[in-house]
Amino acid sequence: MPQHGRPLQDLPCRSLQGSVSSRAQRTSRRRSKGLSDGLDAEGTPTELIQQRAPLRKQPRLGGKENEGGLFVLARRSRRRRESPSSDLSWDQLPDELLLRVLSYVPLQDLLRVSTACQRWRRLAFDESLWHSVDLEGLTHAGPALRQVLKTGVRMLRCPRSFVEELQFTGTGPLQLVVVDLSSAVIPTSSLESILCRCRQLEYLSLEGLQLSDAVLRSLSLNPDLLQLNLSGCSGFSAPALAELLQSCSSIQQLNIAWCDFSNAHVKSVVDGVSARVTHLNLSGYRENLTLDDVKVLVTRCPHIETLDLSDSTLLMADSLPVLRQLKALLHLSLSRCYHIHLAALTDLEKTLPALGLLDVFGIVSGSHLSSLKKEMPRVGINSRPFSGIARPTPASRPGCCVMWNRKCRLRVRL
């Protein structure tokens, strides 16, 4: 160790030479001793291997490094690079990332995941994953429907399903916005327990269901309702229908065809339907829809673009001039209105400049149909046998798994 305050070149050379010569003598003695013991290079003892091994690093002493005349160089140990997946586990991932992964999982697998542990169950039933659910054709759908409603579902597709007696006991309002229960088998009391908690409905189809005045009063609490399909429904009174139409003044499409109606029901519709309505289906009322009803309707709703008055046997040719007030009328259905003759139909192209589709099934056929097409070249005649007004799935796509052009993410596979 050099003395303090003296440069290296001022040290006596003899001390360096003495240390070098003494080291050489010690090395020579060790070699001669190894040879005298009869050991060759391959039989080197363990002690020699340890002596030739690199010296262990000196630990850093406390205090200042140069304190007491001792100079120590210490080197920090390098951290071992761990493999990216060495300690990675699902439990360490945040909820946001797990929810993103689960958003690609189908319904059956999501239910299996929920049985893993408490955390996975909480994530599997997170509201963001149950935004839209399809339970089409499900039998004994009561328990599944009850659970789905608890998750805060907003889009529910449940046509042609069998729902046994169901009393939904939730306390808060439901988040339902788009609902299709067309042709489902569901008790009226169960339907009441669901709809009485709805306040945000915008699209609703209850086609073919047995309803009640309580159901219609519940629907009247949804002022943002835009499309309503009550085709083929029964079990409600004319005053309840009038209250519904008066409260839901934003309805743009209304399908109320072929209901169990009296003339009082029809008058509730023409007197109470929203002036904003653009698509209206009032077909199937045979002797309950009169010319006076048509006059009231076109006066209150001048923006109608699609109108279906099929199967109204009391309508005659004098009803056609009344329809001239509908300047925006694009599609008119008068099928099976047997008192309207061919000669009266030919003037529609002139009196209704926007008309592009005309359905007259049952009153014009064969050669008369060919003649009418020649008289009205720019109008498509008898091209729409089924009405699509306010229906969630077009009649031309019966097997389609969407409703109002929306596809549900979670779907039961039968």
KOLVEXDREN-220865 format. One record per residue (C-alpha): residue number from 1; x, z, y; residue in one letter; chain. Coordinates in pm, 1 decimal. Layout:
N
     k         c1         c3         c2   r   c
   NUM          X          Z          Y   a   A
...
This chain:
414
     k         c1         c3         c2   r   c
     1        0.0        0.0        0.0   m   A
     2      161.1     -100.3      334.7   p   A
     3      232.6      169.1      582.9   q   A
     4       16.4      190.6      888.9   h   A
     5      146.0       16.9     1200.2   g   A
     6      415.3     -198.7     1028.5   r   A
     7      373.4     -570.4      962.7   p   A
     8      420.4     -704.0      613.5   l   A
     9      743.8     -895.6      689.9   q   A
    10      918.0     -574.3      808.4   d   A
    11      890.3     -401.7      470.8   l   A
    12     1219.6     -370.0      275.4   p   A
    13     1269.7     -658.6       36.5   c   A
    14     1423.8     -430.9     -221.1   r   A
    15     1099.9     -250.9     -281.3   s   A
    16      923.2     -579.2     -363.6   l   A
    17     1206.3     -693.4     -587.6   q   A
    18     1215.3     -356.7     -764.9   g   A
    19      843.3     -369.6     -835.8   s   A
    20      866.3     -724.7     -969.2   v   A
    21     1164.4     -640.2    -1197.7   s   A
    22      997.4     -323.4    -1327.7   s   A
    23      681.8     -517.9    -1410.2   r   A
    24      881.1     -778.7    -1603.7   a   A
    25     1061.3     -502.6    -1803.0   q   A
    26      730.9     -338.9    -1899.0   r   A
    27      588.0     -675.5    -2012.8   t   A
    28      897.4     -746.0    -2226.2   s   A
    29      875.3     -403.6    -2393.6   r   A
    30      503.2     -458.6    -2478.0   r   A
    31      581.1     -797.4    -2633.3   r   A
    32      867.3     -662.6    -2839.4   s   A
    33      653.1     -371.6    -2959.1   k   A
    34      375.8     -610.9    -3064.9   g   A
    35      620.2     -823.3    -3259.2   l   A
    36      777.8     -521.3    -3423.3   s   A
    37      434.4     -418.2    -3549.5   d   A
    38      395.9     -759.1    -3719.7   g   A
    39       98.8     -876.2    -3505.4   l   A
    40       56.4    -1242.9    -3409.1   d   A
    41     -144.8    -1395.0    -3123.0   a   A
    42     -465.2    -1425.1    -3326.1   e   A
    43     -464.5    -1056.6    -3425.1   g   A
    44     -462.9     -915.6    -3072.5   t   A
    45     -587.9     -553.6    -3072.9   p   A
    46     -909.1     -458.2    -2890.7   t   A
    47     -708.3     -246.7    -2644.6   e   A
    48     -512.5     -552.4    -2530.5   l   A
    49     -829.8     -754.7    -2486.9   i   A
    50     -968.5     -481.9    -2269.6   q   A
    51     -645.4     -471.0    -2072.3   q   A
    52     -658.2     -845.9    -2010.5   r   A
    53    -1023.9     -841.7    -1913.3   a   A
    54    -1104.1     -860.8    -1538.1   p   A
    55    -1094.3     -527.3    -1368.7   l   A
    56    -1428.2     -369.1    -1284.7   r   A
    57    -1525.9     -377.7     -922.9   k   A
    58    -1447.9      -62.4     -736.5   q   A
    59    -1755.9      113.4     -605.7   p   A
    60    -1786.3      135.1     -233.6   r   A
    61    -1691.4      479.3     -116.2   l   A
    62    -1893.7      682.1      122.5   g   A
    63    -1802.6      688.4      489.4   g   A
    64    -1583.0      437.6      658.8   k   A
    65    -1405.4      192.8      432.7   e   A
    66    -1060.7      239.5      591.3   n   A
    67    -1087.1      612.5      620.7   e   A
    68     -791.8      800.3      474.4   g   A
    69     -570.5      492.7      460.1   g   A
    70     -769.3      337.9      173.7   l   A
    71     -876.1      -25.8      212.2   f   A
    72    -1150.1     -143.1      -26.3   v   A
    73    -1312.7     -483.6      -56.1   l   A
    74    -1661.5     -462.8     -206.6   a   A
    75    -1878.6     -756.5     -306.9   r   A
    76    -2252.9     -742.1     -330.7   r   A
    77    -2398.1     -835.2     -667.4   s   A
    78    -2605.6    -1151.2     -675.6   r   A
    79    -2970.3    -1112.2     -757.3   r   A
    80    -3073.9    -1281.1    -1073.2   r   A
    81    -3299.4    -1573.6    -1021.2   r   A
    82    -3615.0    -1500.9    -1208.7   e   A
    83    -3825.2    -1769.3    -1365.4   s   A
    84    -4132.7    -1853.3    -1149.5   p   A
    85    -4365.8    -1768.9    -1436.6   s   A
    86    -4173.2    -1474.0    -1580.0   s   A
    87    -4402.5    -1206.3    -1435.0   d   A
    88    -4705.2    -1426.0    -1342.7   l   A
    89    -5044.2    -1307.4    -1469.9   s   A
    90    -5408.5    -1374.0    -1388.0   w   A
    91    -5449.2    -1019.0    -1264.8   d   A
    92    -5200.0    -1082.1     -982.7   q   A
    93    -5390.7    -1382.0     -842.6   l   A
    94    -5614.0    -1314.0     -539.9   p   A
    95    -5992.0    -1344.1     -566.6   d   A
    96    -5998.0    -1650.8     -344.0   e   A
    97    -5772.8    -1846.6     -579.7   l   A
    98    -5962.6    -1736.5     -891.6   l   A
    99    -6293.6    -1837.5     -734.0   l   A
   100    -6146.3    -2177.8     -661.6   r   A
   101    -6050.9    -2215.0    -1028.7   v   A
   102    -6390.9    -2093.5    -1149.0   l   A
   103    -6567.6    -2346.1     -926.6   s   A
   104    -6471.1    -2612.8    -1183.7   y   A
   105    -6599.2    -2417.3    -1483.9   v   A
   106    -6935.0    -2524.9    -1638.0   p   A
   107    -7224.8    -2282.7    -1675.1   l   A
   108    -7177.9    -2182.3    -2040.1   q   A
   109    -6805.5    -2116.3    -1994.5   d   A
   110    -6869.6    -1922.6    -1674.8   l   A
   111    -7100.3    -1689.9    -1868.0   l   A
   112    -6830.8    -1638.0    -2133.1   r   A
   113    -6574.9    -1556.6    -1865.5   v   A
   114    -6805.5    -1287.9    -1725.8   s   A
   115    -6768.7    -1083.2    -2046.4   t   A
   116    -6389.1    -1044.7    -2017.6   a   A
   117    -6374.6     -744.1    -1783.5   c   A
   118    -6536.0     -592.2    -1477.9   q   A
   119    -6335.5     -798.9    -1232.4   r   A
   120    -6405.7    -1125.5    -1411.8   w   A
   121    -6774.8    -1039.7    -1428.3   r   A
   122    -6780.9     -974.0    -1053.8   r   A
   123    -6605.8    -1303.9     -983.6   l   A
   124    -6812.6    -1503.1    -1234.3   a   A
   125    -7133.8    -1401.1    -1056.9   f   A
   126    -7003.6    -1450.2     -705.8   d   A
   127    -7260.3    -1610.5     -477.4   e   A
   128    -7032.4    -1904.7     -394.0   s   A
   129    -7032.1    -2021.2     -758.4   l   A
   130    -7410.5    -2009.3     -796.4   w   A
   131    -7500.8    -2222.6     -498.2   h   A
   132    -7693.6    -2473.8     -713.3   s   A
   133    -7828.1    -2433.9    -1067.4   v   A
   134    -8011.5    -2672.2    -1300.3   d   A
   135    -8232.9    -2514.5    -1570.7   l   A
   136    -8429.7    -2826.4    -1658.1   e   A
   137    -8627.7    -2805.1    -1982.9   g   A
   138    -8506.8    -2454.3    -2067.6   l   A
   139    -8736.5    -2258.1    -2300.3   t   A
   140    -8781.0    -1883.9    -2246.3   h   A
   141    -8621.1    -1928.1    -1906.3   a   A
   142    -8745.2    -1595.3    -1769.1   g   A
   143    -8426.0    -1386.6    -1813.8   p   A
   144    -8202.6    -1673.9    -1701.2   a   A
   145    -8418.0    -1738.8    -1395.1   l   A
   146    -8418.2    -1370.7    -1302.7   r   A
   147    -8037.4    -1353.9    -1321.0   q   A
   148    -7993.5    -1678.3    -1127.2   v   A
   149    -8217.2    -1555.4     -845.9   l   A
   150    -8006.0    -1240.4     -815.0   k   A
   151    -7690.3    -1444.9     -756.7   t   A
   152    -7824.4    -1585.1     -428.0   g   A
   153    -7886.3    -1940.6     -551.5   v   A
   154    -7987.1    -2188.2     -279.3   r   A
   155    -8068.8    -2494.8     -488.4   m   A
   156    -8278.0    -2440.3     -801.1   l   A
   157    -8384.1    -2721.7    -1031.1   r   A
   158    -8619.8    -2605.9    -1303.6   c   A
   159    -8864.3    -2888.1    -1395.6   p   A
   160    -9040.4    -2891.5    -1731.6   r   A
   161    -8912.0    -2543.9    -1815.8   s   A
   162    -9104.2    -2266.4    -1988.2   f   A
   163    -9098.8    -1941.2    -1793.0   v   A
   164    -9271.2    -1648.2    -1956.4   e   A
   165    -9417.3    -1360.5    -1758.3   e   A
   166    -9163.2    -1273.5    -1491.3   l   A
   167    -9188.6    -1004.6    -1227.4   q   A
   168    -8893.0    -1042.0     -994.6   f   A
   169    -8810.7     -695.0     -867.0   t   A
   170    -8549.6     -782.7     -605.9   g   A
   171    -8594.2     -607.0     -272.0   t   A
   172    -8430.5     -849.9      -29.3   g   A
   173    -8533.9    -1205.5       58.4   p   A
   174    -8418.4    -1490.7     -164.0   l   A
   175    -8180.1    -1758.3      -35.8   q   A
   176    -8370.8    -2052.9     -186.1   l   A
   177    -8369.5    -2368.6       26.0   v   A
   178    -8430.4    -2651.6     -225.2   v   A
   179    -8656.3    -2587.3     -526.7   v   A
   180    -8799.7    -2816.5     -794.4   d   A
   181    -9048.7    -2656.7    -1035.7   l   A
   182    -9234.9    -2976.2    -1117.5   s   A
   183    -9442.3    -2959.0    -1437.5   s   A
   184    -9294.0    -2622.1    -1530.1   a   A
   185    -9494.1    -2374.8    -1737.4   v   A
   186    -9493.0    -2059.5    -1528.1   i   A
   187    -9761.0    -1793.7    -1474.3   p   A
   188    -9913.3    -1787.5    -1127.0   t   A
   189    -9821.8    -1420.2    -1088.1   s   A
   190    -9456.1    -1498.4    -1161.9   s   A
   191    -9462.7    -1780.5     -909.0   l   A
   192    -9608.6    -1544.4     -649.3   e   A
   193    -9335.0    -1284.2     -709.5   s   A
   194    -9068.9    -1548.8     -637.8   i   A
   195    -9220.2    -1738.0     -345.0   l   A
   196    -9326.8    -1426.0     -155.9   c   A
   197    -8953.6    -1355.6      -97.9   r   A
   198    -8869.6    -1704.3       31.0   c   A
   199    -8824.9    -1765.6      402.7   r   A
   200    -8579.5    -2057.0      413.7   q   A
   201    -8747.3    -2325.8      203.2   l   A
   202    -8696.0    -2681.8      323.4   e   A
   203    -8766.4    -2890.1       11.4   y   A
   204    -9020.7    -2777.4     -247.8   l   A
   205    -9197.8    -2942.1     -541.0   s   A
   206    -9468.7    -2757.5     -734.5   l   A
   207    -9621.4    -3068.8     -885.8   e   A
   208    -9880.9    -3004.3    -1154.6   g   A
   209    -9881.6    -2622.5    -1124.8   l   A
   210   -10168.2    -2376.3    -1107.9   q   A
   211   -10139.0    -2211.2     -768.1   l   A
   212   -10330.8    -1949.6     -569.9   s   A
   213   -10411.2    -1858.8     -211.4   d   A
   214   -10131.3    -1599.9     -227.8   a   A
   215    -9881.2    -1875.0     -314.9   v   A
   216    -9988.6    -2086.5      -17.1   l   A
   217    -9973.7    -1787.2      217.0   r   A
   218    -9617.8    -1723.6       99.4   s   A
   219    -9528.0    -2086.9      167.2   l   A
   220    -9668.9    -2057.7      519.6   s   A
   221    -9382.8    -1812.7      595.3   l   A
   222    -9131.3    -2099.2      572.0   n   A
   223    -9149.8    -2274.4      911.5   p   A
   224    -8856.1    -2506.0      832.2   d   A
   225    -9031.7    -2674.4      539.7   l   A
   226    -8962.6    -3049.9      559.8   l   A
   227    -9087.4    -3193.8      230.3   q   A
   228    -9367.4    -3047.9       19.5   l   A
   229    -9497.5    -3188.4     -308.3   n   A
   230    -9825.7    -3032.8     -428.2   l   A
   231    -9940.8    -3335.4     -624.1   s   A
   232   -10181.9    -3245.2     -906.1   g   A
   233   -10200.1    -2876.2     -808.2   c   A
   234   -10511.7    -2660.5     -817.6   s   A
   235   -10635.6    -2304.2     -769.0   g   A
   236   -10625.6    -2265.2     -389.2   f   A
   237   -10894.6    -2275.8     -122.2   s   A
   238   -10936.6    -2502.8      180.0   a   A
   239   -10873.1    -2222.4      435.4   p   A
   240   -10545.0    -2127.6      264.9   a   A
   241   -10440.6    -2493.9      276.4   l   A
   242   -10529.1    -2516.9      645.5   a   A
   243   -10324.5    -2203.0      720.0   e   A
   244   -10024.9    -2348.9      536.8   l   A
   245   -10033.2    -2681.2      721.9   l   A
   246   -10080.1    -2510.8     1057.2   q   A
   247    -9783.0    -2276.5     1002.7   s   A
   248    -9546.7    -2540.4      860.8   c   A
   249    -9549.5    -2774.4     1156.7   s   A
   250    -9215.1    -2936.3     1068.2   s   A
   251    -9334.7    -3112.0      751.5   i   A
   252    -9224.5    -3474.5      747.2   q   A
   253    -9325.7    -3568.1      392.7   q   A
   254    -9639.6    -3436.2      223.1   l   A
   255    -9763.8    -3533.5     -121.9   n   A
   256   -10100.0    -3376.5     -188.1   i   A
   257   -10244.6    -3642.2     -418.0   a   A
   258   -10482.5    -3584.5     -706.8   w   A
   259   -10536.6    -3214.5     -640.6   c   A
   260   -10855.2    -3033.4     -738.7   d   A
   261   -11006.2    -3099.1     -397.5   f   A
   262   -11343.5    -3094.0     -232.4   s   A
   263   -11426.5    -3271.2       90.8   n   A
   264   -11338.5    -2945.9      271.7   a   A
   265   -10984.0    -2964.6      132.8   h   A
   266   -10946.7    -3322.7      256.5   v   A
   267   -11066.0    -3227.7      605.0   k   A
   268   -10815.2    -2938.1      606.8   s   A
   269   -10539.8    -3192.9      547.2   v   A
   270   -10639.8    -3452.9      807.6   v   A
   271   -10714.2    -3182.8     1066.0   d   A
   272   -10406.9    -2969.1     1003.6   g   A
   273   -10119.7    -3188.2      885.9   v   A
   274    -9819.5    -3190.5     1116.9   s   A
   275    -9811.9    -3462.0     1381.8   a   A
   276    -9447.7    -3516.0     1280.1   r   A
   277    -9539.2    -3636.5      932.3   v   A
   278    -9394.6    -3977.6      846.0   t   A
   279    -9479.9    -3997.7      473.7   h   A
   280    -9821.7    -3894.7      344.5   l   A
   281    -9984.4    -3932.5        2.9   n   A
   282   -10361.1    -3870.2        7.6   l   A
   283   -10449.2    -4072.6     -298.8   s   A
   284   -10700.7    -3984.1     -568.7   g   A
   285   -10989.2    -3850.7     -359.7   y   A
   286   -11239.6    -4114.9     -455.9   r   A
   287   -11558.8    -4001.9     -279.3   e   A
   288   -11404.5    -3724.3      -67.4   n   A
   289   -11199.1    -3937.8      173.0   l   A
   290   -11411.3    -4116.4      431.7   t   A
   291   -11355.7    -4357.8      716.4   l   A
   292   -11395.9    -4073.8      967.2   d   A
   293   -11112.7    -3887.3      794.4   d   A
   294   -10887.9    -4191.4      831.7   v   A
   295   -10972.4    -4215.3     1204.2   k   A
   296   -10878.6    -3851.5     1262.2   v   A
   297   -10559.2    -3892.0     1061.1   l   A
   298   -10416.4    -4195.1     1240.2   v   A
   299   -10500.3    -4042.3     1578.4   t   A
   300   -10318.6    -3715.1     1503.0   r   A
   301   -10022.9    -3868.9     1318.2   c   A
   302    -9920.9    -4191.7     1492.8   p   A
   303    -9566.9    -4190.0     1345.2   h   A
   304    -9665.9    -4245.4      981.1   i   A
   305    -9434.6    -4490.3      806.8   e   A
   306    -9559.5    -4458.6      447.5   t   A
   307    -9928.3    -4398.8      370.2   l   A
   308   -10092.9    -4386.3       28.0   d   A
   309   -10474.6    -4392.8       24.0   l   A
   310   -10511.7    -4526.8     -328.8   s   A
   311   -10822.2    -4451.8     -536.7   d   A
   312   -11038.5    -4387.1     -231.4   s   A
   313   -11348.4    -4574.9     -334.5   t   A
   314   -11538.0    -4509.6       -8.6   l   A
   315   -11288.6    -4706.0      200.5   l   A
   316   -11395.7    -5057.7      292.0   m   A
   317   -11266.0    -5347.2      501.9   a   A
   318   -11365.0    -5168.9      824.1   d   A
   319   -11088.2    -4913.4      761.6   s   A
   320   -10813.6    -5175.8      806.1   l   A
   321   -10859.2    -5221.6     1184.9   p   A
   322   -10825.6    -4841.1     1216.5   v   A
   323   -10482.1    -4856.9     1054.0   l   A
   324   -10360.0    -5088.3     1331.9   r   A
   325   -10284.0    -4779.7     1538.6   q   A
   326    -9992.1    -4703.9     1304.0   l   A
   327    -9734.3    -4925.4     1473.2   k   A
   328    -9450.4    -4785.1     1259.0   a   A
   329    -9627.6    -4833.8      923.5   l   A
   330    -9384.0    -4983.3      670.8   l   A
   331    -9552.3    -4914.6      335.5   h   A
   332    -9929.1    -4907.2      269.8   l   A
   333   -10090.8    -4834.5      -68.0   s   A
   334   -10458.3    -4922.7     -120.2   l   A
   335   -10457.3    -4955.5     -497.9   s   A
   336   -10798.5    -4933.3     -666.7   r   A
   337   -10983.3    -4921.0     -335.8   c   A
   338   -11230.0    -5162.2     -488.2   y   A
   339   -11442.4    -5222.3     -176.5   h   A
   340   -11152.9    -5382.7       11.1   i   A
   341   -11149.5    -5756.9      -56.5   h   A
   342   -10873.3    -6015.3      -54.7   l   A
   343   -10988.5    -6185.8      265.4   a   A
   344   -10948.9    -5861.8      464.7   a   A
   345   -10593.9    -5805.5      337.9   l   A
   346   -10453.2    -6135.1      464.1   t   A
   347   -10475.0    -6020.4      826.5   d   A
   348   -10259.3    -5711.9      769.6   l   A
   349    -9935.8    -5900.7      827.3   e   A
   350   -10052.4    -5990.9     1178.3   k   A
   351   -10210.3    -5657.8     1269.5   t   A
   352    -9924.6    -5444.4     1126.8   l   A
   353    -9601.7    -5608.1     1247.3   p   A
   354    -9371.8    -5351.1     1080.4   a   A
   355    -9540.2    -5371.5      737.7   l   A
   356    -9294.9    -5457.1      460.5   g   A
   357    -9460.8    -5323.9      141.3   l   A
   358    -9824.1    -5342.9       29.7   l   A
   359    -9957.4    -5206.1     -299.8   d   A
   360   -10301.2    -5328.3     -406.8   v   A
   361   -10296.3    -5268.0     -782.1   f   A
   362   -10638.1    -5308.3     -940.6   g   A
   363   -10799.9    -5507.9     -661.1   i   A
   364   -10576.4    -5815.3     -652.5   v   A
   365   -10429.3    -5978.5     -963.7   s   A
   366   -10361.1    -6313.6    -1127.6   g   A
   367   -10407.3    -6621.3     -912.5   s   A
   368   -10540.4    -6413.7     -623.7   h   A
   369   -10214.2    -6221.3     -617.6   l   A
   370   -10013.6    -6543.8     -598.2   s   A
   371   -10234.6    -6663.1     -314.9   s   A
   372   -10190.3    -6334.7     -126.1   l   A
   373    -9811.9    -6354.8     -159.2   k   A
   374    -9819.3    -6701.6       -5.5   k   A
   375   -10034.1    -6577.9      281.2   e   A
   376    -9799.4    -6282.1      341.5   m   A
   377    -9445.9    -6416.4      272.5   p   A
   378    -9252.4    -6136.8      442.1   r   A
   379    -9440.2    -5851.6      270.3   v   A
   380    -9348.1    -5725.9      -76.6   g   A
   381    -9671.6    -5691.2     -274.6   i   A
   382    -9722.3    -5459.6     -574.5   n   A
   383    -9354.0    -5368.0     -599.4   s   A
   384    -9402.1    -4987.0     -608.5   r   A
   385    -9644.7    -4876.1     -882.2   p   A
   386    -9555.0    -4507.4     -831.2   f   A
   387    -9532.5    -4305.2     -513.3   s   A
   388    -9204.6    -4135.6     -427.7   g   A
   389    -9334.8    -3935.1     -131.5   i   A
   390    -9182.4    -3583.6     -128.8   a   A
   391    -9089.1    -3616.5     -495.2   r   A
   392    -8747.9    -3469.1     -585.3   p   A
   393    -8667.9    -3744.1     -835.8   t   A
   394    -8781.5    -4104.2     -784.7   p   A
   395    -9016.3    -4240.2    -1048.9   a   A
   396    -8768.5    -4523.5    -1106.7   s   A
   397    -8505.5    -4268.2    -1221.2   r   A
   398    -8691.3    -4033.0    -1458.3   p   A
   399    -8377.8    -3905.8    -1634.0   g   A
   400    -8182.8    -3845.2    -1315.4   c   A
   401    -8040.6    -3493.3    -1276.2   c   A
   402    -8061.4    -3480.2     -898.8   v   A
   403    -8327.0    -3363.3     -656.5   m   A
   404    -8364.1    -3508.8     -310.7   w   A
   405    -8027.0    -3682.4     -359.6   n   A
   406    -7855.2    -3350.2     -435.2   r   A
   407    -7680.6    -3271.4     -763.4   k   A
   408    -7662.4    -2918.6     -900.1   c   A
   409    -7317.3    -2787.8     -993.9   r   A
   410    -7419.3    -2553.7    -1276.2   l   A
   411    -7634.4    -2710.5    -1543.5   r   A
   412    -7765.4    -2588.4    -1877.8   v   A
   413    -7665.0    -2816.0    -2165.5   r   A
   414    -7943.2    -2834.1    -2420.7   l   A
